[in-house]
Amino acid sequence: MRIALISPRGVGMGREEDNRKTREIYETLHGIGTLEELMSCPNSPLLTIAAFADEYFDEVELIDEECRTVDFDRHYDLVAMSFMTQQATRAYQIGDEFRRRGVPVICGGMHPTAMPEETLFHADSVFLGEAEHTWPRFMEDFRRGEPRRLYSDPRPVDMTTVPLPRYDLLQIQDYRTIPVQISRGCPHDCEFCASTKIYGPRYRHKSVDQVVAEVEAIKRLRAHPYVYFTDDNMMVHRTFCKELLRALTPLGIRWITHCDVSIADDDELLELAFAAGCRRVVIGFESITPQSLRSLERWKYERLQGYAAAVEKIQSHGIGIWGTFIVGLDGDDRSVFQRVVDFARDTNLYAVMLAVPTPLPGSRLYRRLKAEGRILTEHWGSYTLWNVVIQPRRMTVEELEEGFRWTLRQIYAPEAVARRTQHFKEIYSRLMARR
């Protein structure tokens, strides 16, 4: 039997007007090649599902639509997709076409977990949450020709039982970064976040040996990989993280990950992270408008006054920060755009990822804005985080769109990029001089 594991295309799947506006924005920006560090990365859950599929299928094919074309004429006994909201529009097109040809389709991931009834219009079975417990049960039903419509299991997966992902299925030359998932779960409860719908708030992690084995498997495919640890909050468990960093140090890799701003409190952690190859961290500052940040998450609000000092501390260790900000929150007026530009300039952030409020299904934000009647469209391909899909509270849609464009153009103007580049050259010169 042959199975196709498909990651649907997510870029350019919005409404034509949204796609046009996106092209116009990003064609004018400078120094955004570093976006590839986050955007050019394969689908991590499918690599793990591929490891489970080995037991049941003679051939396992991995198809990333950002790199390869789906061949609808090729015979498959089963098609499986994992996707997020911005990929849902395309996922439904793929599901409909394969089912029209008589091929059964199953779906899992963030969006299907949040919107199972909708997904079932385009798939035969939907997996809710983590699939490690439910996959064997599905395969038993599938072999008997009696698959159920929904599969779920509330038990959190023991991460030490997760198999080695099938990195060998990748066309590895297509990617800038290679994903490794160390942990699941995040203790923070941000209103806009949908990942806790799948992974929950409790932090669970693989063993150090597991992570090392995955990195070594990647190194057999690419001698000097750039690894993307895809965890929501990799460094939240300090004791485990430091043990892991010491084990990663001799492997000689470079990597990027997500964490929160509290890593600035731990000099030992920062020193270990740099020695282990950490060169970038993605930190969700979310907002520098107090009333907006307070509405998102209390913990981050209480750290707001220390944001600038934290940035200086972390970056002084040679770790550049991808700062993420949401503009157009309910507490924001048009002054928010200049505030973000000023903060990025004054702190010399390595890079900025800007977003507008996006009510991803499964999040508290989605439920609230749905109840308030402020969601303007549920064309999922437009849920890219940079297309305006809600009615802002303190500005018009047009003001948010223009402010978003203006902010990006200021941050990614040639002179701004040059200033940040020079800042990091000076940091690395100082670090090298100490050795």
Secondary structure as UniProt FT lines:
FT   STRAND          2..7
FT   TURN            11..12
FT   HELIX           16..26
FT   TURN            27..28
FT   HELIX           33..35
FT   HELIX           36..39
FT   HELIX           44..53
FT   TURN            54..56
FT   STRAND          59..64
FT   TURN            65..67
FT   TURN            72..73
FT   STRAND          78..82
FT   HELIX           85..87
FT   HELIX           88..100
FT   TURN            101..102
FT   STRAND          105..108
FT   HELIX           110..114
FT   HELIX           116..119
FT   TURN            120..122
FT   STRAND          125..128
FT   TURN            132..133
FT   HELIX           134..144
FT   STRAND          150..152
FT   HELIX           159..161
FT   HELIX           167..169
FT   HELIX           172..174
FT   STRAND          178..180
FT   STRAND          183..184
FT   TURN            191..192
FT   HELIX           196..199
FT   STRAND          204..205
FT   HELIX           208..221
FT   STRAND          226..229
FT   TURN            234..235
FT   HELIX           238..248
FT   HELIX           249..251
FT   STRAND          254..259
FT   HELIX           261..265
FT   HELIX           267..275
FT   TURN            276..277
FT   STRAND          278..286
FT   HELIX           290..296
FT   HELIX           298..303
FT   HELIX           304..306
FT   HELIX           307..316
FT   TURN            317..318
FT   STRAND          320..326
FT   TURN            330..331
FT   HELIX           335..347
FT   STRAND          351..355
FT   TURN            361..362
FT   HELIX           364..371
FT   TURN            372..373
FT   HELIX           380..382
FT   HELIX           397..411
FT   HELIX           414..434
//
